[in-house]
Amino acid sequence: MKPEKITIDATVHANQQKAWDYYTKPEHITHWNFAADSWQCPRASNDMRVGGKYSARMEAKDGSFGFDFEAIYDKIVPGESFTYTMPDGRVVDVKFEGKGNDTDVEVTFDPETQNPIEMQRGGWQAILDNYKKYTESN
């Protein structure tokens, strides 16, 4: 039986276009795409079109562990939402809903089977919280 999808969210104090740009442009992704201060995202690329590839290197700052997070885009509504599929078949949906000078960002993803659901939820939420903090401070 497939586990239920996990949804995380954040309200970012930025207009919808800025929220979209800071989430999708590699020059911003490298500043927030990690769950803890002991980690980093030294590089990212994003071919934002259906069939295009997203790739981000996530690694511990001390070099002890790292991995490449990759996905292929399935659907894109510019400025509003996108869906991508990871190599293992898991799907992620990201939605941006502008509310004046704020934007609600919602990420729904298929969990993997190696780690507990709450650990996955916490990790993805920590990354989204880093995104929020970075976007609001720039």
N, CA, C and O atoms as a DFTB+ gen file, in Angstrom:
552 C
 N C O
     1  1       0.834      -1.190       0.000
     2  2       0.000       0.000       0.000
     3  2       0.879       1.254       0.000
     4  3       1.835       1.360       0.768
     5  1       0.539       2.182      -0.863
     6  2       1.289       3.411      -1.001
     7  2       0.955       4.367       0.142
     8  3      -0.221       4.583       0.434
     9  1       1.981       4.952       0.804
    10  2       1.700       5.895       1.895
    11  2       0.987       7.146       1.370
    12  3       1.118       7.510       0.201
    13  1       0.238       7.787       2.256
    14  2      -0.460       9.014       1.880
    15  2       0.530      10.121       1.593
    16  3       1.637      10.141       2.130
    17  1       0.118      11.040       0.741
    18  2       0.949      12.195       0.427
    19  2       1.122      13.065       1.671
    20  3       0.278      13.068       2.567
    21  1       2.218      13.794       1.705
    22  2       2.513      14.727       2.795
    23  2       2.394      16.138       2.235
    24  3       2.867      16.414       1.132
    25  1       1.761      17.034       2.995
    26  2       1.656      18.435       2.587
    27  2       2.285      19.315       3.655
    28  3       2.018      19.164       4.847
    29  1       3.122      20.233       3.205
    30  2       3.701      21.255       4.068
    31  2       3.362      22.607       3.457
    32  3       3.037      22.688       2.273
    33  1       3.435      23.664       4.250
    34  2       3.136      24.979       3.700
    35  2       3.792      26.081       4.503
    36  3       4.262      25.877       5.622
    37  1       3.810      27.257       3.896
    38  2       4.331      28.459       4.545
    39  2       3.709      29.666       3.873
    40  3       3.443      29.647       2.671
    41  1       3.476      30.714       4.643
    42  2       3.060      31.992       4.089
    43  2       4.298      32.870       4.056
    44  3       4.902      33.161       5.088
    45  1       4.660      33.282       2.857
    46  2       5.859      34.084       2.645
    47  2       5.441      35.543       2.477
    48  3       4.532      35.851       1.706
    49  1       6.105      36.428       3.199
    50  2       5.803      37.856       3.093
    51  2       6.534      38.416       1.868
    52  3       7.534      39.125       1.977
    53  1       5.990      38.066       0.698
    54  2       6.504      38.512      -0.601
    55  2       5.379      38.344      -1.611
    56  3       4.523      37.473      -1.462
    57  1       5.389      39.186      -2.643
    58  2       4.351      39.022      -3.657
    59  2       4.578      37.713      -4.414
    60  3       5.643      37.103      -4.319
    61  1       3.567      37.296      -5.161
    62  2       3.589      35.983      -5.808
    63  2       4.744      35.834      -6.795
    64  3       5.353      34.766      -6.863
    65  1       5.058      36.879      -7.561
    66  2       6.143      36.777      -8.539
    67  2       7.490      36.597      -7.850
    68  3       8.296      35.771      -8.279
    69  1       7.745      37.359      -6.786
    70  2       9.007      37.204      -6.055
    71  2       9.078      35.810      -5.428
    72  3      10.119      35.155      -5.483
    73  1       7.978      35.359      -4.835
    74  2       7.951      34.029      -4.219
    75  2       8.287      32.961      -5.260
    76  3       9.078      32.058      -4.986
    77  1       7.701      33.055      -6.433
    78  2       7.966      32.112      -7.529
    79  2       9.439      32.162      -7.933
    80  3      10.104      31.129      -8.010
    81  1       9.941      33.366      -8.190
    82  2      11.319      33.520      -8.653
    83  2      12.321      32.971      -7.639
    84  3      13.267      32.281      -8.021
    85  1      12.130      33.265      -6.363
    86  2      13.076      32.831      -5.339
    87  2      13.010      31.315      -5.128
    88  3      13.974      30.712      -4.657
    89  1      11.886      30.706      -5.473
    90  2      11.748      29.251      -5.350
    91  2      12.324      28.527      -6.556
    92  3      12.779      27.391      -6.424
    93  1      12.318      29.151      -7.726
    94  2      12.640      28.433      -8.956
    95  2      13.970      28.824      -9.609
    96  3      14.465      28.077     -10.453
    97  1      14.553      29.941      -9.259
    98  2      15.795      30.373      -9.919
    99  2      17.019      29.847      -9.168
   100  3      17.138      30.034      -7.957
   101  1      17.932      29.184      -9.898
   102  2      19.103      28.569      -9.254
   103  2      19.922      29.520      -8.387
   104  3      20.456      29.102      -7.360
   105  1      20.034      30.795      -8.779
   106  2      20.832      31.727      -7.985
   107  2      20.218      31.980      -6.610
   108  3      20.902      32.456      -5.704
   109  1      18.940      31.666      -6.448
   110  2      18.291      31.762      -5.137
   111  2      18.241      30.397      -4.444
   112  3      18.445      30.308      -3.234
   113  1      17.972      29.346      -5.201
   114  2      17.841      27.996      -4.637
   115  2      19.056      27.626      -3.787
   116  3      18.908      27.019      -2.727
   117  1      20.248      27.987      -4.242
   118  2      21.469      27.622      -3.519
   119  2      21.571      28.281      -2.141
   120  3      22.365      27.848      -1.306
   121  1      20.777      29.317      -1.902
   122  2      20.824      30.015      -0.611
   123  2      19.884      29.429       0.442
   124  3      20.030      29.725       1.628
   125  1      18.921      28.601       0.025
   126  2      17.927      28.119       1.002
   127  2      17.670      26.617       0.964
   128  3      17.009      26.107       1.868
   129  1      18.144      25.901      -0.012
   130  2      17.738      24.512      -0.221
   131  2      18.508      23.507       0.639
   132  3      19.266      22.680       0.133
   133  1      18.289      23.605       1.959
   134  2      18.870      22.658       2.913
   135  2      18.054      22.748       4.201
   136  3      17.430      23.769       4.490
   137  1      18.073      21.651       4.970
   138  2      17.199      21.558       6.144
   139  2      17.855      22.023       7.442
   140  3      17.159      22.289       8.422
   141  1      19.190      22.125       7.462
   142  2      19.895      22.517       8.684
   143  2      21.093      23.388       8.319
   144  3      21.606      23.309       7.204
   145  1      21.531      24.211       9.253
   146  2      22.655      25.113       9.003
   147  2      23.959      24.375       8.733
   148  3      24.893      24.956       8.182
   149  1      24.035      23.114       9.109
   150  2      25.243      22.322       8.867
   151  2      25.278      21.775       7.437
   152  3      26.229      21.092       7.055
   153  1      24.251      22.074       6.653
   154  2      24.160      21.628       5.258
   155  2      24.241      22.827       4.323
   156  3      24.128      23.979       4.741
   157  1      24.440      22.520       3.053
   158  2      24.485      23.560       2.033
   159  2      23.981      23.011       0.701
   160  3      23.832      21.803       0.519
   161  1      23.725      23.926      -0.213
   162  2      23.336      23.576      -1.583
   163  2      24.291      24.331      -2.507
   164  3      23.979      25.431      -2.964
   165  1      25.467      23.730      -2.783
   166  2      26.486      24.455      -3.543
   167  2      26.145      24.719      -5.003
   168  3      26.712      25.626      -5.613
   169  1      25.225      23.939      -5.577
   170  2      24.850      24.203      -6.968
   171  2      23.423      23.717      -7.238
   172  3      22.918      22.795      -6.599
   173  1      22.807      24.377      -8.205
   174  2      21.459      24.011      -8.639
   175  2      21.305      24.412     -10.094
   176  3      21.898      25.391     -10.547
   177  1      20.507      23.652     -10.815
   178  2      20.134      24.022     -12.177
   179  2      18.650      23.735     -12.332
   180  3      18.102      22.846     -11.681
   181  1      18.010      24.503     -13.205
   182  2      16.569      24.366     -13.329
   183  2      16.127      24.705     -14.748
   184  3      16.059      25.874     -15.126
   185  1      15.827      23.669     -15.526
   186  2      15.303      23.822     -16.882
   187  2      13.779      23.766     -16.764
   188  3      13.163      22.716     -16.943
   189  1      13.189      24.929     -16.457
   190  2      11.786      24.992     -16.082
   191  2      10.867      24.960     -17.296
   192  3      10.362      25.990     -17.742
   193  1      10.664      23.755     -17.819
   194  2       9.730      23.501     -18.910
   195  2       9.298      22.047     -18.771
   196  3      10.010      21.244     -18.168
   197  1       8.150      21.706     -19.319
   198  2       7.688      20.316     -19.262
   199  2       8.749      19.445     -19.933
   200  3       9.145      19.699     -21.071
   201  1       9.201      18.424     -19.221
   202  2      10.280      17.567     -19.694
   203  2      11.651      18.056     -19.280
   204  3      12.642      17.346     -19.453
   205  1      11.726      19.268     -18.730
   206  2      12.992      19.838     -18.268
   207  2      13.407      19.246     -16.936
   208  3      12.588      18.682     -16.210
   209  1      14.695      19.380     -16.620
   210  2      15.255      18.761     -15.419
   211  2      15.602      19.801     -14.356
   212  3      16.170      20.854     -14.646
   213  1      15.245      19.473     -13.131
   214  2      15.660      20.223     -11.947
   215  2      16.731      19.401     -11.257
   216  3      16.589      18.186     -11.117
   217  1      17.802      20.049     -10.824
   218  2      18.863      19.348     -10.114
   219  2      19.459      20.261      -9.063
   220  3      19.732      21.431      -9.331
   221  1      19.662      19.731      -7.866
   222  2      20.289      20.490      -6.790
   223  2      21.196      19.563      -5.994
   224  3      20.797      18.457      -5.629
   225  1      22.408      20.014      -5.728
   226  2      23.352      19.262      -4.901
   227  2      23.128      19.679      -3.457
   228  3      23.208      20.862      -3.125
   229  1      22.850      18.713      -2.607
   230  2      22.655      18.968      -1.186
   231  2      23.722      18.179      -0.446
   232  3      23.875      16.977      -0.662
   233  1      24.476      18.870       0.447
   234  2      25.551      18.173       1.133
   235  2      25.864      18.811       2.477
   236  3      25.619      19.996       2.703
   237  1      26.416      17.980       3.367
   238  2      26.881      18.470       4.658
   239  2      28.077      19.387       4.416
   240  3      28.916      19.093       3.564
   241  1      28.166      20.489       5.154
   242  2      29.264      21.429       4.975
   243  2      30.616      20.778       5.264
   244  3      31.632      21.187       4.700
   245  1      30.638      19.768       6.138
   246  2      31.906      19.106       6.464
   247  2      32.294      18.037       5.443
   248  3      33.324      17.379       5.586
   249  1      31.458      17.867       4.407
   250  2      31.764      16.919       3.347
   251  2      31.491      15.463       3.677
   252  3      31.840      14.576       2.898
   253  1      30.873      15.204       4.821
   254  2      30.657      13.818       5.255
   255  2      29.557      13.094       4.486
   256  3      29.547      11.864       4.440
   257  1      28.637      13.832       3.887
   258  2      27.540      13.195       3.169
   259  2      26.953      14.199       2.193
   260  3      26.981      15.404       2.439
   261  1      26.425      13.703       1.094
   262  2      25.761      14.576       0.134
   263  2      25.010      13.757      -0.898
   264  3      25.244      12.558      -1.045
   265  1      24.112      14.409      -1.607
   266  2      23.358      13.729      -2.660
   267  2      22.837      14.752      -3.653
   268  3      22.731      15.941      -3.352
   269  1      22.517      14.266      -4.836
   270  2      21.912      15.102      -5.863
   271  2      20.407      14.845      -5.865
   272  3      19.961      13.707      -6.011
   273  1      19.641      15.907      -5.702
   274  2      18.182      15.836      -5.769
   275  2      17.811      16.213      -7.199
   276  3      18.136      17.306      -7.664
   277  1      17.128      15.302      -7.895
   278  2      16.783      15.542      -9.284
   279  2      15.319      15.217      -9.546
   280  3      14.710      14.397      -8.858
   281  1      14.774      15.879     -10.555
   282  2      13.383      15.635     -10.939
   283  2      13.166      16.142     -12.362
   284  3      13.935      16.955     -12.876
   285  1      12.102      15.643     -12.982
   286  2      11.693      16.067     -14.323
   287  2      10.302      16.699     -14.214
   288  3       9.404      16.140     -13.585
   289  1      10.137      17.871     -14.837
   290  2       8.859      18.575     -14.776
   291  2       7.792      17.902     -15.624
   292  3       8.029      17.524     -16.771
   293  1       6.606      17.760     -15.031
   294  2       5.452      17.172     -15.701
   295  2       4.450      18.238     -16.137
   296  3       3.825      18.119     -17.190
   297  1       4.304      19.277     -15.320
   298  2       3.296      20.309     -15.579
   299  2       3.782      21.610     -14.951
   300  3       4.314      21.616     -13.841
   301  1       3.593      22.710     -15.672
   302  2       3.987      24.023     -15.154
   303  2       2.925      25.044     -15.537
   304  3       2.547      25.151     -16.703
   305  1       2.450      25.789     -14.554
   306  2       1.616      26.960     -14.781
   307  2       2.463      28.123     -14.253
   308  3       2.489      28.362     -13.046
   309  1       3.157      28.850     -15.140
   310  2       4.118      29.862     -14.701
   311  2       3.558      30.822     -13.651
   312  3       2.479      31.394     -13.806
   313  1       4.329      30.974     -12.583
   314  2       3.947      31.872     -11.502
   315  2       2.944      31.298     -10.527
   316  3       2.693      31.900      -9.483
   317  1       2.352      30.128     -10.841
   318  2       1.289      29.579     -10.010
   319  2       1.553      28.189      -9.444
   320  3       1.317      27.952      -8.259
   321  1       2.041      27.263     -10.277
   322  2       2.211      25.890      -9.793
   323  2       3.095      25.087     -10.727
   324  3       3.284      25.437     -11.892
   325  1       3.628      24.007     -10.190
   326  2       4.336      23.045     -11.018
   327  2       4.307      21.679     -10.343
   328  3       4.116      21.555      -9.134
   329  1       4.504      20.664     -11.174
   330  2       4.557      19.276     -10.721
   331  2       5.792      18.649     -11.339
   332  3       6.074      18.831     -12.523
   333  1       6.533      17.901     -10.509
   334  2       7.659      17.158     -11.054
   335  2       7.694      15.760     -10.473
   336  3       7.095      15.481      -9.434
   337  1       8.412      14.883     -11.169
   338  2       8.555      13.497     -10.737
   339  2      10.037      13.205     -10.523
   340  3      10.876      13.509     -11.370
   341  1      10.336      12.612      -9.378
   342  2      11.705      12.214      -9.053
   343  2      12.023      10.880      -9.724
   344  3      11.106      10.162     -10.124
   345  1      13.309      10.535      -9.855
   346  2      13.683       9.293     -10.542
   347  2      13.024       8.024      -9.984
   348  3      12.827       7.059     -10.723
   349  1      12.681       8.014      -8.684
   350  2      12.046       6.827      -8.092
   351  2      10.530       6.808      -8.292
   352  3       9.846       5.930      -7.765
   353  1       9.998       7.781      -9.060
   354  2       8.567       7.800      -9.366
   355  2       7.718       8.632      -8.430
   356  3       6.522       8.801      -8.667
   357  1       8.316       9.159      -7.364
   358  2       7.543       9.995      -6.444
   359  2       7.265      11.345      -7.083
   360  3       8.098      11.895      -7.803
   361  1       6.065      11.873      -6.803
   362  2       5.593      13.112      -7.413
   363  2       5.524      14.221      -6.364
   364  3       5.171      13.986      -5.208
   365  1       5.870      15.440      -6.798
   366  2       5.806      16.628      -5.950
   367  2       4.989      17.693      -6.672
   368  3       5.215      17.966      -7.851
   369  1       4.036      18.293      -5.955
   370  2       3.234      19.402      -6.464
   371  2       3.541      20.633      -5.622
   372  3       3.520      20.561      -4.394
   373  1       3.827      21.764      -6.266
   374  2       4.104      23.018      -5.558
   375  2       3.146      24.074      -6.090
   376  3       3.022      24.263      -7.300
   377  1       2.459      24.770      -5.162
   378  2       1.471      25.783      -5.539
   379  2       1.791      27.100      -4.847
   380  3       2.219      27.126      -3.694
   381  1       1.575      28.189      -5.572
   382  2       1.782      29.543      -5.067
   383  2       0.461      30.285      -5.182
   384  3      -0.094      30.401      -6.275
   385  1      -0.049      30.790      -4.057
   386  2      -1.301      31.539      -4.080
   387  2      -1.062      32.910      -3.471
   388  3      -0.881      33.052      -2.261
   389  1      -1.067      33.930      -4.350
   390  2      -0.827      35.291      -3.908
   391  2      -2.007      35.856      -3.155
   392  3      -3.166      35.653      -3.516
   393  1      -1.671      36.579      -2.085
   394  2      -2.680      37.272      -1.276
   395  2      -2.118      38.644      -0.952
   396  3      -1.682      38.903       0.170
   397  1      -2.133      39.528      -1.959
   398  2      -1.556      40.856      -1.787
   399  2      -0.043      40.763      -1.698
   400  3       0.611      40.282      -2.623
   401  1       0.516      41.226      -0.574
   402  2       1.960      41.194      -0.381
   403  2       2.445      39.890       0.244
   404  3       3.622      39.768       0.582
   405  1       1.563      38.929       0.397
   406  2       1.916      37.614       0.930
   407  2       1.610      36.547      -0.114
   408  3       0.771      36.739      -0.994
   409  1       2.303      35.426       0.001
   410  2       2.047      34.299      -0.888
   411  2       2.047      33.020      -0.068
   412  3       2.990      32.745       0.674
   413  1       0.983      32.243      -0.206
   414  2       0.939      30.920       0.415
   415  2       1.625      29.941      -0.524
   416  3       1.271      29.845      -1.700
   417  1       2.602      29.220      -0.006
   418  2       3.315      28.205      -0.776
   419  2       2.997      26.851      -0.160
   420  3       3.217      26.631       1.031
   421  1       2.479      25.950      -0.981
   422  2       2.095      24.623      -0.513
   423  2       2.844      23.577      -1.331
   424  3       2.840      23.612      -2.561
   425  1       3.480      22.654      -0.634
   426  2       4.226      21.575      -1.269
   427  2       3.605      20.251      -0.824
   428  3       3.513      19.973       0.372
   429  1       3.183      19.442      -1.788
   430  2       2.616      18.123      -1.502
   431  2       3.493      17.089      -2.191
   432  3       3.773      17.199      -3.385
   433  1       3.926      16.083      -1.437
   434  2       4.848      15.112      -2.021
   435  2       4.545      13.697      -1.573
   436  3       3.977      13.463      -0.506
   437  1       4.940      12.758      -2.422
   438  2       4.871      11.338      -2.076
   439  2       6.063      11.028      -1.176
   440  3       7.200      11.315      -1.550
   441  1       5.831      10.452      -0.003
   442  2       6.959      10.105       0.862
   443  2       7.727       8.900       0.313
   444  3       7.200       8.088      -0.447
   445  1       8.990       8.818       0.730
   446  2       9.753       7.623       0.395
   447  2       9.516       6.601       1.510
   448  3       8.845       6.909       2.495
   449  1      10.049       5.413       1.368
   450  2       9.741       4.339       2.320
   451  2      10.872       4.059       3.306
   452  3      10.732       3.191       4.167
   453  1      11.989       4.776       3.196
   454  2      13.147       4.504       4.052
   455  2      13.081       5.186       5.416
   456  3      13.591       4.652       6.402
   457  1      12.462       6.351       5.477
   458  2      12.458       7.144       6.706
   459  2      11.032       7.378       7.198
   460  3      10.090       7.378       6.406
   461  1      10.873       7.581       8.526
   462  2       9.540       7.827       9.082
   463  2       8.883       9.068       8.467
   464  3       9.558      10.038       8.122
   465  1       7.563       9.018       8.339
   466  2       6.779      10.108       7.753
   467  2       7.081      11.442       8.450
   468  3       7.304      12.453       7.784
   469  1       7.087      11.444       9.775
   470  2       7.302      12.700      10.503
   471  2       8.694      13.265      10.253
   472  3       8.869      14.483      10.233
   473  1       9.683      12.401      10.064
   474  2      11.032      12.864       9.748
   475  2      11.039      13.537       8.374
   476  3      11.658      14.585       8.190
   477  1      10.355      12.934       7.429
   478  2      10.278      13.514       6.088
   479  2       9.535      14.848       6.115
   480  3       9.976      15.830       5.518
   481  1       8.410      14.868       6.810
   482  2       7.626      16.109       6.921
   483  2       8.495      17.207       7.544
   484  3       8.514      18.339       7.061
   485  1       9.207      16.868       8.608
   486  2      10.048      17.840       9.297
   487  2      11.177      18.352       8.422
   488  3      11.472      19.547       8.427
   489  1      11.809      17.465       7.673
   490  2      12.909      17.868       6.794
   491  2      12.445      18.782       5.679
   492  3      13.054      19.819       5.417
   493  1      11.366      18.393       5.026
   494  2      10.838      19.224       3.934
   495  2      10.333      20.570       4.471
   496  3      10.500      21.601       3.820
   497  1       9.711      20.554       5.668
   498  2       9.225      21.803       6.255
   499  2      10.403      22.704       6.614
   500  3      10.323      23.919       6.430
   501  1      11.495      22.132       7.123
   502  2      12.681      22.929       7.461
   503  2      13.247      23.606       6.216
   504  3      13.663      24.763       6.275
   505  1      13.266      22.895       5.091
   506  2      13.743      23.488       3.841
   507  2      12.808      24.624       3.409
   508  3      13.271      25.689       3.002
   509  1      11.498      24.396       3.496
   510  2      10.535      25.438       3.135
   511  2      10.667      26.641       4.072
   512  3      10.534      27.782       3.630
   513  1      10.924      26.400       5.338
   514  2      11.130      27.500       6.292
   515  2      12.388      28.293       5.945
   516  3      12.402      29.516       6.083
   517  1      13.454      27.607       5.493
   518  2      14.663      28.301       5.039
   519  2      14.354      29.173       3.828
   520  3      14.822      30.307       3.726
   521  1      13.555      28.624       2.908
   522  2      13.137      29.385       1.729
   523  2      12.398      30.656       2.158
   524  3      12.692      31.743       1.659
   525  1      11.452      30.524       3.070
   526  2      10.682      31.656       3.571
   527  2      11.607      32.716       4.173
   528  3      11.501      33.901       3.859
   529  1      12.501      32.272       5.030
   530  2      13.439      33.194       5.694
   531  2      14.316      33.924       4.678
   532  3      14.490      35.139       4.764
   533  1      14.868      33.181       3.719
   534  2      15.722      33.788       2.697
   535  2      14.934      34.786       1.838
   536  3      15.397      35.899       1.593
   537  1      13.756      34.386       1.390
   538  2      12.945      35.239       0.509
   539  2      12.559      36.531       1.223
   540  3      12.610      37.609       0.632
   541  1      12.177      36.424       2.476
   542  2      11.744      37.606       3.210
   543  2      12.898      38.533       3.559
   544  3      12.677      39.723       3.781
   545  1      14.124      38.020       3.614
   546  2      15.257      38.858       4.022
   547  2      16.027      39.443       2.843
   548  3      17.025      40.137       3.037
   549  1      15.567      39.166       1.611
   550  2      16.264      39.679       0.420
   551  2      15.318      40.482      -0.470
   552  3      15.732      40.987      -1.513
